[in-house]
């Protein structure tokens, strides 16, 4: 999921900027963005696994042998 990775990157940049500028609020926001990005990424992975599992079950049902 592209949104999760971009949020993580944005968070790392914010956290680094906060450290550089000694801005605690910016550092916290960066950490929160990173955490949100990780959650989005993990959720996207879980959704993909469920979709694959459902698609696999429907594919198996469709592959029946024809009666002659």
mmCIF file as Biopython writes it, N, C-alpha, C and O atoms, coordinates in Angstrom:
data_model
#
loop_
_atom_site.group_PDB
_atom_site.id
_atom_site.type_symbol
_atom_site.label_atom_id
_atom_site.label_alt_id
_atom_site.label_comp_id
_atom_site.label_asym_id
_atom_site.label_entity_id
_atom_site.label_seq_id
_atom_site.pdbx_PDB_ins_code
_atom_site.Cartn_x
_atom_site.Cartn_y
_atom_site.Cartn_z
_atom_site.occupancy
_atom_site.B_iso_or_equiv
_atom_site.auth_seq_id
_atom_site.auth_asym_id
_atom_site.pdbx_PDB_model_num
ATOM 1   N N  . UNK A ? 1  ? 0.851   -1.175  0.000   1.0 0.0 1  A 1 
ATOM 2   C CA . UNK A ? 1  ? 0.000   0.000   0.000   1.0 0.0 1  A 1 
ATOM 3   C C  . UNK A ? 1  ? 0.891   1.231   0.000   1.0 0.0 1  A 1 
ATOM 4   O O  . UNK A ? 1  ? 1.696   1.445   0.906   1.0 0.0 1  A 1 
ATOM 5   N N  . UNK A ? 2  ? 0.725   2.019   -1.028  1.0 0.0 2  A 1 
ATOM 6   C CA . UNK A ? 2  ? 1.614   3.159   -1.192  1.0 0.0 2  A 1 
ATOM 7   C C  . UNK A ? 2  ? 1.410   4.199   -0.093  1.0 0.0 2  A 1 
ATOM 8   O O  . UNK A ? 2  ? 2.373   4.845   0.322   1.0 0.0 2  A 1 
ATOM 9   N N  . UNK A ? 3  ? 0.193   4.373   0.379   1.0 0.0 3  A 1 
ATOM 10  C CA . UNK A ? 3  ? -0.080  5.381   1.400   1.0 0.0 3  A 1 
ATOM 11  C C  . UNK A ? 3  ? 0.650   5.115   2.696   1.0 0.0 3  A 1 
ATOM 12  O O  . UNK A ? 3  ? 1.089   6.052   3.363   1.0 0.0 3  A 1 
ATOM 13  N N  . UNK A ? 4  ? 0.786   3.863   3.062   1.0 0.0 4  A 1 
ATOM 14  C CA . UNK A ? 4  ? 1.469   3.521   4.297   1.0 0.0 4  A 1 
ATOM 15  C C  . UNK A ? 4  ? 2.944   3.838   4.240   1.0 0.0 4  A 1 
ATOM 16  O O  . UNK A ? 4  ? 3.509   4.392   5.183   1.0 0.0 4  A 1 
ATOM 17  N N  . UNK A ? 5  ? 3.566   3.485   3.128   1.0 0.0 5  A 1 
ATOM 18  C CA . UNK A ? 5  ? 5.003   3.751   2.997   1.0 0.0 5  A 1 
ATOM 19  C C  . UNK A ? 5  ? 5.276   5.248   2.931   1.0 0.0 5  A 1 
ATOM 20  O O  . UNK A ? 5  ? 6.266   5.728   3.484   1.0 0.0 5  A 1 
ATOM 21  N N  . UNK A ? 6  ? 4.406   5.980   2.258   1.0 0.0 6  A 1 
ATOM 22  C CA . UNK A ? 6  ? 4.618   7.427   2.161   1.0 0.0 6  A 1 
ATOM 23  C C  . UNK A ? 6  ? 4.432   8.096   3.523   1.0 0.0 6  A 1 
ATOM 24  O O  . UNK A ? 6  ? 5.129   9.057   3.847   1.0 0.0 6  A 1 
ATOM 25  N N  . UNK A ? 7  ? 3.491   7.584   4.316   1.0 0.0 7  A 1 
ATOM 26  C CA . UNK A ? 7  ? 3.301   8.137   5.666   1.0 0.0 7  A 1 
ATOM 27  C C  . UNK A ? 7  ? 4.521   7.853   6.541   1.0 0.0 7  A 1 
ATOM 28  O O  . UNK A ? 7  ? 4.940   8.696   7.334   1.0 0.0 7  A 1 
ATOM 29  N N  . UNK A ? 8  ? 5.081   6.660   6.387   1.0 0.0 8  A 1 
ATOM 30  C CA . UNK A ? 8  ? 6.279   6.332   7.161   1.0 0.0 8  A 1 
ATOM 31  C C  . UNK A ? 8  ? 7.435   7.247   6.779   1.0 0.0 8  A 1 
ATOM 32  O O  . UNK A ? 8  ? 8.157   7.740   7.647   1.0 0.0 8  A 1 
ATOM 33  N N  . UNK A ? 9  ? 7.607   7.470   5.496   1.0 0.0 9  A 1 
ATOM 34  C CA . UNK A ? 9  ? 8.677   8.346   5.036   1.0 0.0 9  A 1 
ATOM 35  C C  . UNK A ? 9  ? 8.460   9.775   5.530   1.0 0.0 9  A 1 
ATOM 36  O O  . UNK A ? 9  ? 9.388   10.425  6.012   1.0 0.0 9  A 1 
ATOM 37  N N  . UNK A ? 10 ? 7.231   10.249  5.404   1.0 0.0 10 A 1 
ATOM 38  C CA . UNK A ? 10 ? 6.901   11.593  5.883   1.0 0.0 10 A 1 
ATOM 39  C C  . UNK A ? 10 ? 7.193   11.708  7.376   1.0 0.0 10 A 1 
ATOM 40  O O  . UNK A ? 10 ? 7.702   12.727  7.843   1.0 0.0 10 A 1 
ATOM 41  N N  . UNK A ? 11 ? 6.866   10.658  8.115   1.0 0.0 11 A 1 
ATOM 42  C CA . UNK A ? 11 ? 7.119   10.653  9.548   1.0 0.0 11 A 1 
ATOM 43  C C  . UNK A ? 11 ? 8.594   10.704  9.878   1.0 0.0 11 A 1 
ATOM 44  O O  . UNK A ? 11 ? 9.006   11.402  10.804  1.0 0.0 11 A 1 
ATOM 45  N N  . UNK A ? 12 ? 9.399   9.958   9.115   1.0 0.0 12 A 1 
ATOM 46  C CA . UNK A ? 12 ? 10.846  9.984   9.357   1.0 0.0 12 A 1 
ATOM 47  C C  . UNK A ? 12 ? 11.416  11.376  9.089   1.0 0.0 12 A 1 
ATOM 48  O O  . UNK A ? 12 ? 12.279  11.856  9.824   1.0 0.0 12 A 1 
ATOM 49  N N  . UNK A ? 13 ? 10.926  12.015  8.029   1.0 0.0 13 A 1 
ATOM 50  C CA . UNK A ? 13 ? 11.398  13.362  7.708   1.0 0.0 13 A 1 
ATOM 51  C C  . UNK A ? 13 ? 11.001  14.341  8.807   1.0 0.0 13 A 1 
ATOM 52  O O  . UNK A ? 13 ? 11.811  15.158  9.244   1.0 0.0 13 A 1 
ATOM 53  N N  . UNK A ? 14 ? 9.737   14.251  9.255   1.0 0.0 14 A 1 
ATOM 54  C CA . UNK A ? 14 ? 9.273   15.143  10.321  1.0 0.0 14 A 1 
ATOM 55  C C  . UNK A ? 14 ? 10.065  14.934  11.607  1.0 0.0 14 A 1 
ATOM 56  O O  . UNK A ? 14 ? 10.454  15.894  12.272  1.0 0.0 14 A 1 
ATOM 57  N N  . UNK A ? 15 ? 10.296  13.675  11.947  1.0 0.0 15 A 1 
ATOM 58  C CA . UNK A ? 15 ? 11.023  13.383  13.175  1.0 0.0 15 A 1 
ATOM 59  C C  . UNK A ? 15 ? 12.455  13.927  13.090  1.0 0.0 15 A 1 
ATOM 60  O O  . UNK A ? 15 ? 12.960  14.507  14.051  1.0 0.0 15 A 1 
ATOM 61  N N  . UNK A ? 16 ? 13.094  13.738  11.951  1.0 0.0 16 A 1 
ATOM 62  C CA . UNK A ? 16 ? 14.452  14.257  11.774  1.0 0.0 16 A 1 
ATOM 63  C C  . UNK A ? 16 ? 14.469  15.783  11.848  1.0 0.0 16 A 1 
ATOM 64  O O  . UNK A ? 16 ? 15.357  16.370  12.467  1.0 0.0 16 A 1 
ATOM 65  N N  . UNK A ? 17 ? 13.490  16.418  11.217  1.0 0.0 17 A 1 
ATOM 66  C CA . UNK A ? 17 ? 13.413  17.883  11.273  1.0 0.0 17 A 1 
ATOM 67  C C  . UNK A ? 17 ? 13.177  18.350  12.702  1.0 0.0 17 A 1 
ATOM 68  O O  . UNK A ? 17 ? 13.754  19.344  13.143  1.0 0.0 17 A 1 
ATOM 69  N N  . UNK A ? 18 ? 12.331  17.633  13.418  1.0 0.0 18 A 1 
ATOM 70  C CA . UNK A ? 18 ? 12.075  17.978  14.814  1.0 0.0 18 A 1 
ATOM 71  C C  . UNK A ? 18 ? 13.321  17.857  15.671  1.0 0.0 18 A 1 
ATOM 72  O O  . UNK A ? 18 ? 13.568  18.685  16.548  1.0 0.0 18 A 1 
ATOM 73  N N  . UNK A ? 19 ? 14.104  16.818  15.413  1.0 0.0 19 A 1 
ATOM 74  C CA . UNK A ? 19 ? 15.363  16.650  16.153  1.0 0.0 19 A 1 
ATOM 75  C C  . UNK A ? 19 ? 16.345  17.770  15.820  1.0 0.0 19 A 1 
ATOM 76  O O  . UNK A ? 19 ? 17.001  18.329  16.699  1.0 0.0 19 A 1 
ATOM 77  N N  . UNK A ? 20 ? 16.426  18.078  14.532  1.0 0.0 20 A 1 
ATOM 78  C CA . UNK A ? 20 ? 17.357  19.114  14.095  1.0 0.0 20 A 1 
ATOM 79  C C  . UNK A ? 20 ? 17.002  20.485  14.663  1.0 0.0 20 A 1 
ATOM 80  O O  . UNK A ? 20 ? 17.876  21.270  15.030  1.0 0.0 20 A 1 
ATOM 81  N N  . UNK A ? 21 ? 15.691  20.755  14.726  1.0 0.0 21 A 1 
ATOM 82  C CA . UNK A ? 21 ? 15.219  22.063  15.193  1.0 0.0 21 A 1 
ATOM 83  C C  . UNK A ? 21 ? 14.895  22.087  16.689  1.0 0.0 21 A 1 
ATOM 84  O O  . UNK A ? 21 ? 14.466  23.109  17.224  1.0 0.0 21 A 1 
ATOM 85  N N  . UNK A ? 22 ? 15.104  20.954  17.352  1.0 0.0 22 A 1 
ATOM 86  C CA . UNK A ? 22 ? 14.767  20.819  18.770  1.0 0.0 22 A 1 
ATOM 87  C C  . UNK A ? 22 ? 13.298  21.131  19.013  1.0 0.0 22 A 1 
ATOM 88  O O  . UNK A ? 22 ? 12.945  21.792  19.989  1.0 0.0 22 A 1 
ATOM 89  N N  . UNK A ? 23 ? 12.452  20.651  18.122  1.0 0.0 23 A 1 
ATOM 90  C CA . UNK A ? 23 ? 11.010  20.869  18.191  1.0 0.0 23 A 1 
ATOM 91  C C  . UNK A ? 23 ? 10.341  19.549  18.570  1.0 0.0 23 A 1 
ATOM 92  O O  . UNK A ? 23 ? 10.170  18.666  17.730  1.0 0.0 23 A 1 
ATOM 93  N N  . UNK A ? 24 ? 9.965   19.424  19.843  1.0 0.0 24 A 1 
ATOM 94  C CA . UNK A ? 24 ? 9.391   18.178  20.339  1.0 0.0 24 A 1 
ATOM 95  C C  . UNK A ? 24 ? 8.058   17.840  19.686  1.0 0.0 24 A 1 
ATOM 96  O O  . UNK A ? 24 ? 7.763   16.672  19.435  1.0 0.0 24 A 1 
ATOM 97  N N  . UNK A ? 25 ? 7.256   18.861  19.413  1.0 0.0 25 A 1 
ATOM 98  C CA . UNK A ? 25 ? 5.954   18.620  18.786  1.0 0.0 25 A 1 
ATOM 99  C C  . UNK A ? 25 ? 6.131   17.994  17.401  1.0 0.0 25 A 1 
ATOM 100 O O  . UNK A ? 25 ? 5.414   17.057  17.049  1.0 0.0 25 A 1 
ATOM 101 N N  . UNK A ? 26 ? 7.065   18.496  16.631  1.0 0.0 26 A 1 
ATOM 102 C CA . UNK A ? 26 ? 7.328   17.974  15.295  1.0 0.0 26 A 1 
ATOM 103 C C  . UNK A ? 26 ? 7.857   16.540  15.362  1.0 0.0 26 A 1 
ATOM 104 O O  . UNK A ? 26 ? 7.507   15.704  14.530  1.0 0.0 26 A 1 
ATOM 105 N N  . UNK A ? 27 ? 8.697   16.267  16.350  1.0 0.0 27 A 1 
ATOM 106 C CA . UNK A ? 27 ? 9.199   14.911  16.544  1.0 0.0 27 A 1 
ATOM 107 C C  . UNK A ? 27 ? 8.055   13.945  16.854  1.0 0.0 27 A 1 
ATOM 108 O O  . UNK A ? 27 ? 7.991   12.845  16.305  1.0 0.0 27 A 1 
ATOM 109 N N  . UNK A ? 28 ? 7.147   14.376  17.748  1.0 0.0 28 A 1 
ATOM 110 C CA . UNK A ? 28 ? 5.995   13.518  18.095  1.0 0.0 28 A 1 
ATOM 111 C C  . UNK A ? 28 ? 5.109   13.276  16.882  1.0 0.0 28 A 1 
ATOM 112 O O  . UNK A ? 28 ? 4.647   12.158  16.656  1.0 0.0 28 A 1 
ATOM 113 N N  . UNK A ? 29 ? 4.872   14.331  16.101  1.0 0.0 29 A 1 
ATOM 114 C CA . UNK A ? 29 ? 4.059   14.176  14.901  1.0 0.0 29 A 1 
ATOM 115 C C  . UNK A ? 29 ? 4.711   13.182  13.933  1.0 0.0 29 A 1 
ATOM 116 O O  . UNK A ? 29 ? 4.035   12.367  13.305  1.0 0.0 29 A 1 
ATOM 117 N N  . UNK A ? 30 ? 6.027   13.269  13.832  1.0 0.0 30 A 1 
ATOM 118 C CA . UNK A ? 30 ? 6.758   12.345  12.967  1.0 0.0 30 A 1 
ATOM 119 C C  . UNK A ? 30 ? 6.612   10.908  13.412  1.0 0.0 30 A 1 
ATOM 120 O O  . UNK A ? 30 ? 6.407   10.012  12.593  1.0 0.0 30 A 1 
ATOM 121 N N  . UNK A ? 31 ? 6.717   10.690  14.704  1.0 0.0 31 A 1 
ATOM 122 C CA . UNK A ? 31 ? 6.548   9.328   15.229  1.0 0.0 31 A 1 
ATOM 123 C C  . UNK A ? 31 ? 5.124   8.833   15.005  1.0 0.0 31 A 1 
ATOM 124 O O  . UNK A ? 31 ? 4.911   7.665   14.678  1.0 0.0 31 A 1 
ATOM 125 N N  . UNK A ? 32 ? 4.154   9.721   15.182  1.0 0.0 32 A 1 
ATOM 126 C CA . UNK A ? 32 ? 2.754   9.341   14.964  1.0 0.0 32 A 1 
ATOM 127 C C  . UNK A ? 32 ? 2.516   9.009   13.491  1.0 0.0 32 A 1 
ATOM 128 O O  . UNK A ? 32 ? 1.814   8.046   13.180  1.0 0.0 32 A 1 
ATOM 129 N N  . UNK A ? 33 ? 3.093   9.795   12.587  1.0 0.0 33 A 1 
ATOM 130 C CA . UNK A ? 33 ? 2.954   9.508   11.158  1.0 0.0 33 A 1 
ATOM 131 C C  . UNK A ? 33 ? 3.580   8.165   10.804  1.0 0.0 33 A 1 
ATOM 132 O O  . UNK A ? 33 ? 3.024   7.405   10.010  1.0 0.0 33 A 1 
ATOM 133 N N  . UNK A ? 34 ? 4.727   7.878   11.389  1.0 0.0 34 A 1 
ATOM 134 C CA . UNK A ? 34 ? 5.374   6.593   11.133  1.0 0.0 34 A 1 
ATOM 135 C C  . UNK A ? 34 ? 4.507   5.436   11.620  1.0 0.0 34 A 1 
ATOM 136 O O  . UNK A ? 34 ? 4.359   4.426   10.931  1.0 0.0 34 A 1 
ATOM 137 N N  . UNK A ? 35 ? 3.940   5.591   12.806  1.0 0.0 35 A 1 
ATOM 138 C CA . UNK A ? 35 ? 3.085   4.538   13.355  1.0 0.0 35 A 1 
ATOM 139 C C  . UNK A ? 35 ? 1.843   4.347   12.489  1.0 0.0 35 A 1 
ATOM 140 O O  . UNK A ? 35 ? 1.433   3.217   12.226  1.0 0.0 35 A 1 
ATOM 141 N N  . UNK A ? 36 ? 1.249   5.448   12.048  1.0 0.0 36 A 1 
ATOM 142 C CA . UNK A ? 36 ? 0.064   5.360   11.181  1.0 0.0 36 A 1 
ATOM 143 C C  . UNK A ? 36 ? 0.417   4.679   9.866   1.0 0.0 36 A 1 
ATOM 144 O O  . UNK A ? 36 ? -0.363  3.884   9.343   1.0 0.0 36 A 1 
ATOM 145 N N  . UNK A ? 37 ? 1.582   4.990   9.340   1.0 0.0 37 A 1 
ATOM 146 C CA . UNK A ? 37 ? 2.016   4.359   8.095   1.0 0.0 37 A 1 
ATOM 147 C C  . UNK A ? 37 ? 2.213   2.866   8.251   1.0 0.0 37 A 1 
ATOM 148 O O  . UNK A ? 37 ? 1.853   2.091   7.365   1.0 0.0 37 A 1 
ATOM 149 N N  . UNK A ? 38 ? 2.783   2.458   9.376   1.0 0.0 38 A 1 
ATOM 150 C CA . UNK A ? 38 ? 2.976   1.025   9.627   1.0 0.0 38 A 1 
ATOM 151 C C  . UNK A ? 38 ? 1.643   0.310   9.740   1.0 0.0 38 A 1 
ATOM 152 O O  . UNK A ? 38 ? 1.478   -0.795  9.223   1.0 0.0 38 A 1 
ATOM 153 N N  . UNK A ? 39 ? 0.694   0.940   10.415  1.0 0.0 39 A 1 
ATOM 154 C CA . UNK A ? 39 ? -0.636  0.338   10.559  1.0 0.0 39 A 1 
ATOM 155 C C  . UNK A ? 39 ? -1.296  0.204   9.195   1.0 0.0 39 A 1 
ATOM 156 O O  . UNK A ? 39 ? -1.869  -0.839  8.881   1.0 0.0 39 A 1 
ATOM 157 N N  . UNK A ? 40 ? -1.219  1.253   8.383   1.0 0.0 40 A 1 
ATOM 158 C CA . UNK A ? 40 ? -1.810  1.199   7.036   1.0 0.0 40 A 1 
ATOM 159 C C  . UNK A ? 40 ? -1.174  0.092   6.206   1.0 0.0 40 A 1 
ATOM 160 O O  . UNK A ? 40 ? -1.862  -0.642  5.496   1.0 0.0 40 A 1 
ATOM 161 N N  . UNK A ? 41 ? 0.135   -0.016  6.304   1.0 0.0 41 A 1 
ATOM 162 C CA . UNK A ? 41 ? 0.843   -1.032  5.524   1.0 0.0 41 A 1 
ATOM 163 C C  . UNK A ? 41 ? 0.444   -2.432  5.965   1.0 0.0 41 A 1 
ATOM 164 O O  . UNK A ? 41 ? 0.181   -3.299  5.131   1.0 0.0 41 A 1 
ATOM 165 N N  . UNK A ? 42 ? 0.399   -2.656  7.284   1.0 0.0 42 A 1 
ATOM 166 C CA . UNK A ? 42 ? 0.026   -3.976  7.812   1.0 0.0 42 A 1 
ATOM 167 C C  . UNK A ? 42 ? -1.424  -4.316  7.450   1.0 0.0 42 A 1 
ATOM 168 O O  . UNK A ? 42 ? -1.734  -5.456  7.105   1.0 0.0 42 A 1 
ATOM 169 N N  . UNK A ? 43 ? -2.302  -3.320  7.532   1.0 0.0 43 A 1 
ATOM 170 C CA . UNK A ? 43 ? -3.695  -3.547  7.172   1.0 0.0 43 A 1 
ATOM 171 C C  . UNK A ? 43 ? -3.813  -3.895  5.695   1.0 0.0 43 A 1 
ATOM 172 O O  . UNK A ? 43 ? -4.569  -4.790  5.319   1.0 0.0 43 A 1 
ATOM 173 N N  . UNK A ? 44 ? -3.073  -3.195  4.873   1.0 0.0 44 A 1 
ATOM 174 C CA . UNK A ? 44 ? -3.079  -3.494  3.436   1.0 0.0 44 A 1 
ATOM 175 C C  . UNK A ? 44 ? -2.586  -4.897  3.154   1.0 0.0 44 A 1 
ATOM 176 O O  . UNK A ? 44 ? -3.137  -5.590  2.299   1.0 0.0 44 A 1 
ATOM 177 N N  . UNK A ? 45 ? -1.542  -5.329  3.872   1.0 0.0 45 A 1 
ATOM 178 C CA . UNK A ? 45 ? -1.031  -6.689  3.711   1.0 0.0 45 A 1 
ATOM 179 C C  . UNK A ? 45 ? -2.083  -7.719  4.106   1.0 0.0 45 A 1 
ATOM 180 O O  . UNK A ? 45 ? -2.252  -8.737  3.434   1.0 0.0 45 A 1 
ATOM 181 N N  . UNK A ? 46 ? -2.788  -7.446  5.200   1.0 0.0 46 A 1 
ATOM 182 C CA . UNK A ? 46 ? -3.828  -8.366  5.658   1.0 0.0 46 A 1 
ATOM 183 C C  . UNK A ? 46 ? -4.967  -8.449  4.648   1.0 0.0 46 A 1 
ATOM 184 O O  . UNK A ? 46 ? -5.477  -9.535  4.372   1.0 0.0 46 A 1 
ATOM 185 N N  . UNK A ? 47 ? -5.363  -7.315  4.101   1.0 0.0 47 A 1 
ATOM 186 C CA . UNK A ? 47 ? -6.428  -7.297  3.094   1.0 0.0 47 A 1 
ATOM 187 C C  . UNK A ? 47 ? -6.003  -8.093  1.868   1.0 0.0 47 A 1 
ATOM 188 O O  . UNK A ? 47 ? -6.799  -8.843  1.303   1.0 0.0 47 A 1 
ATOM 189 N N  . UNK A ? 48 ? -4.748  -7.930  1.455   1.0 0.0 48 A 1 
ATOM 190 C CA . UNK A ? 48 ? -4.249  -8.677  0.303   1.0 0.0 48 A 1 
ATOM 191 C C  . UNK A ? 48 ? -4.279  -10.179 0.559   1.0 0.0 48 A 1 
ATOM 192 O O  . UNK A ? 48 ? -4.638  -10.952 -0.329  1.0 0.0 48 A 1 
ATOM 193 N N  . UNK A ? 49 ? -3.904  -10.600 1.768   1.0 0.0 49 A 1 
ATOM 194 C CA . UNK A ? 49 ? -3.914  -12.022 2.099   1.0 0.0 49 A 1 
ATOM 195 C C  . UNK A ? 49 ? -5.335  -12.584 2.064   1.0 0.0 49 A 1 
ATOM 196 O O  . UNK A ? 49 ? -5.558  -13.694 1.580   1.0 0.0 49 A 1 
ATOM 197 N N  . UNK A ? 50 ? -6.288  -11.813 2.579   1.0 0.0 50 A 1 
ATOM 198 C CA . UNK A ? 50 ? -7.678  -12.267 2.566   1.0 0.0 50 A 1 
ATOM 199 C C  . UNK A ? 50 ? -8.175  -12.369 1.130   1.0 0.0 50 A 1 
ATOM 200 O O  . UNK A ? 50 ? -8.827  -13.345 0.759   1.0 0.0 50 A 1 
ATOM 201 N N  . UNK A ? 51 ? -7.866  -11.361 0.327   1.0 0.0 51 A 1 
ATOM 202 C CA . UNK A ? 51 ? -8.276  -11.408 -1.086  1.0 0.0 51 A 1 
ATOM 203 C C  . UNK A ? 51 ? -7.686  -12.620 -1.794  1.0 0.0 51 A 1 
ATOM 204 O O  . UNK A ? 51 ? -8.379  -13.299 -2.552  1.0 0.0 51 A 1 
ATOM 205 N N  . UNK A ? 52 ? -6.400  -12.894 -1.546  1.0 0.0 52 A 1 
ATOM 206 C CA . UNK A ? 52 ? -5.754  -14.052 -2.166  1.0 0.0 52 A 1 
ATOM 207 C C  . UNK A ? 52 ? -6.411  -15.351 -1.722  1.0 0.0 52 A 1 
ATOM 208 O O  . UNK A ? 52 ? -6.616  -16.262 -2.524  1.0 0.0 52 A 1 
ATOM 209 N N  . UNK A ? 53 ? -6.736  -15.427 -0.439  1.0 0.0 53 A 1 
ATOM 210 C CA . UNK A ? 53 ? -7.372  -16.639 0.083   1.0 0.0 53 A 1 
ATOM 211 C C  . UNK A ? 53 ? -8.753  -16.828 -0.541  1.0 0.0 53 A 1 
ATOM 212 O O  . UNK A ? 53 ? -9.110  -17.940 -0.930  1.0 0.0 53 A 1 
ATOM 213 N N  . UNK A ? 54 ? -9.520  -15.763 -0.638  1.0 0.0 54 A 1 
ATOM 214 C CA . UNK A ? 54 ? -10.857 -15.852 -1.233  1.0 0.0 54 A 1 
ATOM 215 C C  . UNK A ? 54 ? -10.747 -16.191 -2.723  1.0 0.0 54 A 1 
ATOM 216 O O  . UNK A ? 54 ? -11.503 -17.019 -3.232  1.0 0.0 54 A 1 
ATOM 217 N N  . UNK A ? 55 ? -9.821  -15.560 -3.406  1.0 0.0 55 A 1 
ATOM 218 C CA . UNK A ? 55 ? -9.633  -15.829 -4.830  1.0 0.0 55 A 1 
ATOM 219 C C  . UNK A ? 55 ? -9.191  -17.276 -5.046  1.0 0.0 55 A 1 
ATOM 220 O O  . UNK A ? 55 ? -9.608  -17.911 -6.014  1.0 0.0 55 A 1 
ATOM 221 N N  . UNK A ? 56 ? -8.368  -17.790 -4.169  1.0 0.0 56 A 1 
ATOM 222 C CA . UNK A ? 56 ? -7.911  -19.166 -4.274  1.0 0.0 56 A 1 
ATOM 223 C C  . UNK A ? 56 ? -9.053  -20.153 -4.102  1.0 0.0 56 A 1 
ATOM 224 O O  . UNK A ? 56 ? -9.106  -21.166 -4.800  1.0 0.0 56 A 1 
ATOM 225 N N  . UNK A ? 57 ? -9.962  -19.872 -3.188  1.0 0.0 57 A 1 
ATOM 226 C CA . UNK A ? 57 ? -11.114 -20.762 -2.982  1.0 0.0 57 A 1 
ATOM 227 C C  . UNK A ? 57 ? -12.052 -20.725 -4.178  1.0 0.0 57 A 1 
ATOM 228 O O  . UNK A ? 57 ? -12.570 -21.765 -4.585  1.0 0.0 57 A 1 
ATOM 229 N N  . UNK A ? 58 ? -12.276 -19.556 -4.742  1.0 0.0 58 A 1 
ATOM 230 C CA . UNK A ? 58 ? -13.181 -19.474 -5.886  1.0 0.0 58 A 1 
ATOM 231 C C  . UNK A ? 58 ? -12.547 -20.114 -7.111  1.0 0.0 58 A 1 
ATOM 232 O O  . UNK A ? 58 ? -13.252 -20.710 -7.925  1.0 0.0 58 A 1 
ATOM 233 N N  . UNK A ? 59 ? -11.226 -20.003 -7.260  1.0 0.0 59 A 1 
ATOM 234 C CA . UNK A ? 59 ? -10.557 -20.643 -8.384  1.0 0.0 59 A 1 
ATOM 235 C C  . UNK A ? 59 ? -10.646 -22.157 -8.270  1.0 0.0 59 A 1 
ATOM 236 O O  . UNK A ? 59 ? -10.858 -22.838 -9.274  1.0 0.0 59 A 1 
ATOM 237 N N  . UNK A ? 60 ? -10.486 -22.694 -7.071  1.0 0.0 60 A 1 
ATOM 238 C CA . UNK A ? 60 ? -10.541 -24.137 -6.883  1.0 0.0 60 A 1 
ATOM 239 C C  . UNK A ? 60 ? -11.927 -24.673 -7.218  1.0 0.0 60 A 1 
ATOM 240 O O  . UNK A ? 60 ? -12.048 -25.748 -7.806  1.0 0.0 60 A 1 
ATOM 241 N N  . UNK A ? 61 ? -12.963 -23.944 -6.854  1.0 0.0 61 A 1 
ATOM 242 C CA . UNK A ? 61 ? -14.322 -24.391 -7.142  1.0 0.0 61 A 1 
ATOM 243 C C  . UNK A ? 61 ? -14.587 -24.394 -8.636  1.0 0.0 61 A 1 
ATOM 244 O O  . UNK A ? 61 ? -15.330 -25.245 -9.124  1.0 0.0 61 A 1 
ATOM 245 N N  . UNK A ? 62 ? -14.010 -23.481 -9.360  1.0 0.0 62 A 1 
ATOM 246 C CA . UNK A ? 62 ? -14.247 -23.354 -10.791 1.0 0.0 62 A 1 
ATOM 247 C C  . UNK A ? 62 ? -13.528 -24.400 -11.617 1.0 0.0 62 A 1 
ATOM 248 O O  . UNK A ? 62 ? -13.849 -24.573 -12.793 1.0 0.0 62 A 1 
ATOM 249 N N  . UNK A ? 63 ? -12.574 -25.097 -11.044 1.0 0.0 63 A 1 
ATOM 250 C CA . UNK A ? 63 ? -11.781 -26.075 -11.791 1.0 0.0 63 A 1 
ATOM 251 C C  . UNK A ? 63 ? -12.331 -27.489 -11.592 1.0 0.0 63 A 1 
ATOM 252 O O  . UNK A ? 63 ? -11.631 -28.361 -11.078 1.0 0.0 63 A 1 
ATOM 253 N N  . UNK A ? 64 ? -13.551 -27.711 -11.986 1.0 0.0 64 A 1 
ATOM 254 C CA . UNK A ? 64 ? -14.118 -29.051 -11.887 1.0 0.0 64 A 1 
ATOM 255 C C  . UNK A ? 64 ? -13.968 -29.747 -13.224 1.0 0.0 64 A 1 
ATOM 256 O O  . UNK A ? 64 ? -13.952 -29.104 -14.274 1.0 0.0 64 A 1 
ATOM 257 N N  . UNK A ? 65 ? -13.859 -31.053 -13.179 1.0 0.0 65 A 1 
ATOM 258 C CA . UNK A ? 65 ? -13.707 -31.825 -14.416 1.0 0.0 65 A 1 
ATOM 259 C C  . UNK A ? 65 ? -15.056 -31.927 -15.108 1.0 0.0 65 A 1 
ATOM 260 O O  . UNK A ? 65 ? -16.102 -32.059 -14.473 1.0 0.0 65 A 1 
ATOM 261 N N  . UNK A ? 66 ? -14.997 -31.862 -16.416 1.0 0.0 66 A 1 
ATOM 262 C CA . UNK A ? 66 ? -16.231 -31.983 -17.210 1.0 0.0 66 A 1 
ATOM 263 C C  . UNK A ? 66 ? -16.624 -33.450 -17.309 1.0 0.0 66 A 1 
ATOM 264 O O  . UNK A ? 66 ? -15.785 -34.338 -17.463 1.0 0.0 66 A 1 
ATOM 265 N N  . UNK A ? 67 ? -17.917 -33.669 -17.214 1.0 0.0 67 A 1 
ATOM 266 C CA . UNK A ? 67 ? -18.426 -35.037 -17.395 1.0 0.0 67 A 1 
ATOM 267 C C  . UNK A ? 67 ? -18.477 -35.353 -18.866 1.0 0.0 67 A 1 
ATOM 268 O O  . UNK A ? 67 ? -18.821 -34.496 -19.679 1.0 0.0 67 A 1 
ATOM 269 N N  . UNK A ? 68 ? -18.136 -36.576 -19.218 1.0 0.0 68 A 1 
ATOM 270 C CA . UNK A ? 68 ? -18.149 -36.983 -20.631 1.0 0.0 68 A 1 
ATOM 271 C C  . UNK A ? 68 ? -19.379 -37.763 -20.967 1.0 0.0 68 A 1 
ATOM 272 O O  . UNK A ? 68 ? -19.551 -38.182 -22.111 1.0 0.0 68 A 1 
#
